[in-house]
Protein backbone atom coordinates (compact mmCIF):
# COMPACT_ATOMS: atom_id res chain seq x y z
CA UNK A 1 0.00 0.00 0.00
CA UNK A 2 2.79 2.44 0.92
CA UNK A 3 4.71 1.51 -2.23
CA UNK A 4 1.64 2.17 -4.42
CA UNK A 5 1.06 5.53 -2.72
CA UNK A 6 4.69 6.59 -3.24
CA UNK A 7 4.57 5.49 -6.88
CA UNK A 8 1.38 7.48 -7.46
CA UNK A 9 2.86 10.54 -5.77
CA UNK A 10 6.01 10.27 -7.89
CA UNK A 11 3.99 10.12 -11.10
CA UNK A 12 1.93 13.16 -10.11
CA UNK A 13 5.07 15.16 -9.28
CA UNK A 14 6.74 14.17 -12.56
CA UNK A 15 3.67 15.17 -14.54
CA UNK A 16 3.47 18.51 -12.73
CA UNK A 17 7.15 19.21 -13.38
CA UNK A 18 6.78 18.56 -17.10
CA UNK A 19 3.66 20.67 -17.56
CA UNK A 20 4.02 23.49 -20.12
CA UNK A 21 2.83 27.02 -19.42
CA UNK A 22 -0.58 27.36 -21.00
CA UNK A 23 -3.46 29.77 -21.16
CA UNK A 24 -7.08 29.05 -20.20
CA UNK A 25 -7.76 27.38 -23.58
CA UNK A 26 -4.82 25.01 -23.06
CA UNK A 27 -2.61 26.61 -25.71
CA UNK A 28 1.11 26.67 -24.99
CA UNK A 29 2.45 30.15 -24.22
CA UNK A 30 5.68 31.36 -25.72
CA UNK A 31 8.26 32.48 -23.21
CA UNK A 32 8.88 36.21 -23.58
CA UNK A 33 12.46 37.33 -23.26
CA UNK A 34 12.98 40.33 -20.97
CA UNK A 35 13.34 43.64 -22.76
CA UNK A 36 16.82 45.03 -23.22
CA UNK A 37 17.77 47.77 -20.77
CA UNK A 38 17.26 51.31 -22.04
CA UNK A 39 20.34 53.44 -22.45
CA UNK A 40 18.82 56.03 -24.82
CA UNK A 41 16.39 58.89 -24.43
CA UNK A 42 16.36 62.55 -25.36
CA UNK A 43 18.71 64.92 -23.58
CA UNK A 44 17.52 68.48 -23.07
CA UNK A 45 19.59 71.66 -23.01
CA UNK A 46 19.74 71.30 -19.23
CA UNK A 47 21.58 67.98 -19.62
CA UNK A 48 18.70 65.96 -18.14
CA UNK A 49 17.85 62.82 -20.09
CA UNK A 50 14.11 62.15 -20.61
CA UNK A 51 12.89 58.58 -20.93
CA UNK A 52 9.33 57.62 -21.83
CA UNK A 53 7.95 54.78 -19.66
CA UNK A 54 4.64 53.09 -20.39
CA UNK A 55 2.67 51.59 -17.50
CA UNK A 56 0.13 48.90 -18.42
CA UNK A 57 -1.14 45.51 -17.25
CA UNK A 58 2.20 43.93 -18.25
CA UNK A 59 4.17 46.31 -16.04
CA UNK A 60 6.60 49.06 -17.05
CA UNK A 61 8.20 49.35 -20.48
CA UNK A 62 11.10 49.79 -20.20
CA UNK A 63 11.55 48.21 -16.80
CA UNK A 64 15.35 48.55 -16.70
CA UNK A 65 17.05 51.89 -17.34
CA UNK A 66 20.81 52.27 -17.43
CA UNK A 67 22.57 55.52 -16.61
CA UNK A 68 25.87 57.08 -15.65
CA UNK A 69 26.47 57.41 -11.90
CA UNK A 70 24.92 60.67 -10.69
CA UNK A 71 23.15 61.33 -14.01
CA UNK A 72 19.89 63.29 -13.79
CA UNK A 73 16.90 61.64 -15.48
CA UNK A 74 13.29 62.58 -16.01
CA UNK A 75 11.13 59.49 -16.35
CA UNK A 76 7.90 60.30 -18.16
CA UNK A 77 5.31 57.73 -17.08
CA UNK A 78 2.13 57.25 -19.12
CA UNK A 79 -0.49 54.78 -17.90
CA UNK A 80 -2.23 53.14 -20.86
CA UNK A 81 -4.42 50.56 -19.10
CA UNK A 82 -7.34 50.97 -16.75
CA UNK A 83 -5.96 49.01 -13.80
CA UNK A 84 -5.94 50.14 -10.18
CA UNK A 85 -2.62 48.38 -9.61
CA UNK A 86 -0.70 50.72 -11.89
CA UNK A 87 -2.72 53.84 -11.11
CA UNK A 88 -0.05 54.80 -8.58
CA UNK A 89 3.73 54.79 -8.71
CA UNK A 90 6.13 54.52 -5.79
CA UNK A 91 9.26 56.43 -6.80
CA UNK A 92 12.83 55.50 -5.83
CA UNK A 93 12.61 58.04 -2.97
CA UNK A 94 9.41 56.31 -1.71
CA UNK A 95 7.01 59.06 -2.81
CA UNK A 96 3.60 57.93 -4.10
CA UNK A 97 2.54 59.56 -7.37
CA UNK A 98 -0.85 59.19 -9.09
CA UNK A 99 -0.71 58.13 -12.74
CA UNK A 100 -3.87 59.35 -14.47
CA UNK A 101 -4.96 57.47 -17.59
CA UNK A 102 -3.14 58.53 -20.79
CA UNK A 103 -1.56 61.62 -19.21
CA UNK A 104 2.23 61.85 -18.95
CA UNK A 105 3.63 62.33 -15.46
CA UNK A 106 7.26 63.42 -15.02
CA UNK A 107 9.36 61.99 -12.21
CA UNK A 108 12.86 63.33 -11.56
CA UNK A 109 15.41 60.65 -10.64
CA UNK A 110 19.16 60.62 -10.08
CA UNK A 111 21.09 57.49 -11.07
CA UNK A 112 22.84 56.12 -7.96
CA UNK A 113 26.64 56.23 -7.74
CA UNK A 114 26.69 52.42 -7.67
CA UNK A 115 24.11 49.66 -7.86
CA UNK A 116 20.48 50.37 -8.57
CA UNK A 117 17.31 52.01 -7.29
CA UNK A 118 13.81 50.82 -7.98
CA UNK A 119 10.29 52.02 -8.63
CA UNK A 120 7.07 50.05 -8.34
CA UNK A 121 3.33 50.19 -8.71
CA UNK A 122 1.23 51.12 -5.69
CA UNK A 123 0.49 47.45 -4.96
CA UNK A 124 4.19 46.45 -5.33
CA UNK A 125 3.36 43.95 -8.09
CA UNK A 126 5.26 45.57 -10.98
CA UNK A 127 8.80 46.89 -10.67
CA UNK A 128 11.43 48.77 -12.59
CA UNK A 129 15.06 49.59 -11.89
CA UNK A 130 17.52 52.34 -12.64
CA UNK A 131 21.03 50.94 -12.77
CA UNK A 132 24.38 52.73 -12.60
CA UNK A 133 26.72 51.53 -15.34
C-alpha positions as CSV (number, residue, x, y, z in Angstrom):
1,X,0.0,0.0,0.0
2,X,2.8,2.4,0.9
3,X,4.7,1.5,-2.2
4,X,1.6,2.2,-4.4
5,X,1.1,5.5,-2.7
6,X,4.7,6.6,-3.2
7,X,4.6,5.5,-6.9
8,X,1.4,7.5,-7.5
9,X,2.9,10.5,-5.8
10,X,6.0,10.3,-7.9
11,X,4.0,10.1,-11.1
12,X,1.9,13.2,-10.1
13,X,5.1,15.2,-9.3
14,X,6.7,14.2,-12.6
15,X,3.7,15.2,-14.5
16,X,3.5,18.5,-12.7
17,X,7.1,19.2,-13.4
18,X,6.8,18.6,-17.1
19,X,3.7,20.7,-17.6
20,X,4.0,23.5,-20.1
21,X,2.8,27.0,-19.4
22,X,-0.6,27.4,-21.0
23,X,-3.5,29.8,-21.2
24,X,-7.1,29.1,-20.2
25,X,-7.8,27.4,-23.6
26,X,-4.8,25.0,-23.1
27,X,-2.6,26.6,-25.7
28,X,1.1,26.7,-25.0
29,X,2.4,30.1,-24.2
30,X,5.7,31.4,-25.7
31,X,8.3,32.5,-23.2
32,X,8.9,36.2,-23.6
33,X,12.5,37.3,-23.3
34,X,13.0,40.3,-21.0
35,X,13.3,43.6,-22.8
36,X,16.8,45.0,-23.2
37,X,17.8,47.8,-20.8
38,X,17.3,51.3,-22.0
39,X,20.3,53.4,-22.5
40,X,18.8,56.0,-24.8
41,X,16.4,58.9,-24.4
42,X,16.4,62.5,-25.4
43,X,18.7,64.9,-23.6
44,X,17.5,68.5,-23.1
45,X,19.6,71.7,-23.0
46,X,19.7,71.3,-19.2
47,X,21.6,68.0,-19.6
48,X,18.7,66.0,-18.1
49,X,17.8,62.8,-20.1
50,X,14.1,62.1,-20.6
51,X,12.9,58.6,-20.9
52,X,9.3,57.6,-21.8
53,X,7.9,54.8,-19.7
54,X,4.6,53.1,-20.4
55,X,2.7,51.6,-17.5
56,X,0.1,48.9,-18.4
57,X,-1.1,45.5,-17.3
58,X,2.2,43.9,-18.3
59,X,4.2,46.3,-16.0
60,X,6.6,49.1,-17.1
61,X,8.2,49.3,-20.5
62,X,11.1,49.8,-20.2
63,X,11.5,48.2,-16.8
64,X,15.4,48.6,-16.7
65,X,17.0,51.9,-17.3
66,X,20.8,52.3,-17.4
67,X,22.6,55.5,-16.6
68,X,25.9,57.1,-15.6
69,X,26.5,57.4,-11.9
70,X,24.9,60.7,-10.7
71,X,23.1,61.3,-14.0
72,X,19.9,63.3,-13.8
73,X,16.9,61.6,-15.5
74,X,13.3,62.6,-16.0
75,X,11.1,59.5,-16.3
76,X,7.9,60.3,-18.2
77,X,5.3,57.7,-17.1
78,X,2.1,57.2,-19.1
79,X,-0.5,54.8,-17.9
80,X,-2.2,53.1,-20.9
81,X,-4.4,50.6,-19.1
82,X,-7.3,51.0,-16.7
83,X,-6.0,49.0,-13.8
84,X,-5.9,50.1,-10.2
85,X,-2.6,48.4,-9.6
86,X,-0.7,50.7,-11.9
87,X,-2.7,53.8,-11.1
88,X,-0.1,54.8,-8.6
89,X,3.7,54.8,-8.7
90,X,6.1,54.5,-5.8
91,X,9.3,56.4,-6.8
92,X,12.8,55.5,-5.8
93,X,12.6,58.0,-3.0
94,X,9.4,56.3,-1.7
95,X,7.0,59.1,-2.8
96,X,3.6,57.9,-4.1
97,X,2.5,59.6,-7.4
98,X,-0.8,59.2,-9.1
99,X,-0.7,58.1,-12.7
100,X,-3.9,59.4,-14.5
101,X,-5.0,57.5,-17.6
102,X,-3.1,58.5,-20.8
103,X,-1.6,61.6,-19.2
104,X,2.2,61.8,-19.0
105,X,3.6,62.3,-15.5
106,X,7.3,63.4,-15.0
107,X,9.4,62.0,-12.2
108,X,12.9,63.3,-11.6
109,X,15.4,60.6,-10.6
110,X,19.2,60.6,-10.1
111,X,21.1,57.5,-11.1
112,X,22.8,56.1,-8.0
113,X,26.6,56.2,-7.7
114,X,26.7,52.4,-7.7
115,X,24.1,49.7,-7.9
116,X,20.5,50.4,-8.6
117,X,17.3,52.0,-7.3
118,X,13.8,50.8,-8.0
119,X,10.3,52.0,-8.6
120,X,7.1,50.0,-8.3
121,X,3.3,50.2,-8.7
122,X,1.2,51.1,-5.7
123,X,0.5,47.5,-5.0
124,X,4.2,46.5,-5.3
125,X,3.4,43.9,-8.1
126,X,5.3,45.6,-11.0
127,X,8.8,46.9,-10.7
128,X,11.4,48.8,-12.6
129,X,15.1,49.6,-11.9
130,X,17.5,52.3,-12.6
131,X,21.0,50.9,-12.8
132,X,24.4,52.7,-12.6
133,X,26.7,51.5,-15.3
